[in-house]
Amino acid sequence: MALIYEIIFENGKTLKYKVEDNPVAEIWVRATKEMLARPDCHVFENQWSHVFYDETKIKFVWNRMLKLIDKWNQLDYSEGRKLSMPLEYDKNEDYRDLLNRLHEAFHRFEEEIREKGIMMESYDADPLQQLNVDIHTLESCIYDKNMFTVKAGFFLHSTQEPRLLPIKIEDPSLYSYWDTFMIHGGLYLGYHTVGKSLEDCYSTNDVELIQQGLVRPQLDISNEVILNFDKRATNEQNLVETKAKIEVWVKRNKLEEYVDLSDPKHTPGRPLLAKLMTEMSVEEADNFLWDNKVVASRFIEE
């Protein structure tokens, strides 16, 4: 009998995934079942989708970011620490540094909120949450000029403390399961960490963040998942090449004193949790995941 994870969308469509037999998937199932058992369990509003390069969608996200920044600047909590960005998107401009610095602001403020024990009334009360989602959406759309891969992610949450039930990674050998390649129809463990991993810093050329000691490897396994749809044929060599490129980038920017490349916590890639049983092409996923939100999920046995 196989364990199936069903992801249910607002239009009624359900994507079915067969859970893999590996230690990370086993821990993820436990964390997810614990959250699903809570009476107030719900899909958190902070959902994201990275779709094909599309200027209309980019401008939509850009304009939403402007409104979120304006909202943040008016909050008492911002204490005059204003954020800003150009009023209009220009496809000829390079916005990598802008997006990196906005993400850094999100990182610092969110960690500060947690350290002070400040509880926002709701997701809508914290504009930085959606701002972070939009930053990563733009990075994917603009700088990959992406026409091959579609990704989406979500996680389950609670209105009562503890709001999330992550399981700490105690065994470093679990990071060997990060050492995998992304396949079409794969369901992967979400990052669910405030900040950027070393791989994320490399992909966005964020040297400054590492120099400030703000790189944040993943230390927990939570219920968050990433849905991956990919046109490209890939193989294990892709990840070997990624590791080599990250090492060259770290040494070229003289970052060895900030990150230990031998530490398994910095392993790039994502661990595979399950494989899609439902038929869906990358082209179908492009609009479907942009237009539809996840409303529920559940485990069944078949």
C-alpha positions, 0 to 999 in steps of 0.5 A: 500500500502506497502513501499518497499526498493530495494537494487540493486547489481552489478550483477543485483540482487535486494533484496526487503525489506518491511519497518516496521511501527515504529518511527526509520524506519520513520526517516530513510526513511526520511533521505534516501529519502533526500539523494536519491533526490540529483543528486550526490547521490551514494553508498559510497565505504566503504561497508563491509561484515562479512561472515563465518569463512574462512582462505582464506578470512581472509588472503586476508583481512590481506594482504589488511590491510598491504598495507593500513597501508603502504599507511598510513605510507607514507602519509604526514598527518601521521606525522611519526605516524606509524602503524604496524602489523605482515606480516603474519596471524597466526591462533594460535595468539590472535590479539584482542589487535592489532585490538583494537589498530588499531581501536583506531588509526583510531578513533583518526585520523578520529576525528582529520581530521574532527576537522581540516576540512581536506577533503580527495580527495577521499575514496582511499586517506584515507586508514584508511576508508578501514582499519576500515572496515577490522578490523571489518571483522577480528573481526567477522570472527576470534573471533566469529568463525562465521558459523551462521551469515552473515552481510553486510552494506552500505550507500549513500553519496554525493560528495557535502557538506553536504555529509551525511544528518543524523537526530539527535536523539532528543527523548531518547525514540527512543533508546527503538527501539534498544532493539530488536533481530536480525532476518534472513532477517532483515534490520537494522539501521547502526551505522555510528559513528566514534568509538565504542559503549559500546556494541562494546567495550564489544564484543572486550574487549576494556577496554582501549578505554573506560578508555580513554573516547573514547566510542561513542554511536550513536547520529544520524539516517542516511541512513546506513543499515545492512543486516542480515542473520542468521541460529540461532533461537533467542529470546528476552532473548538474548538481556536481557542476553547481557545487563546483561553481559555488566553490569557485564563486566563494573563493573568487569573492574571498568568502572562505572566512564566512562559510565552510564549504565542507559543512553539509548544511551548505549542500545545494539542491533539495530533497525529493519527497514524492512524485506526481501521479497526476498528468500535468505538463509544464505549460499547463502548470504555468497558468494553473499555478499562477491562477490557483491557490492551494486550499487544503492537503491530506494523506491517503493510502492506496 
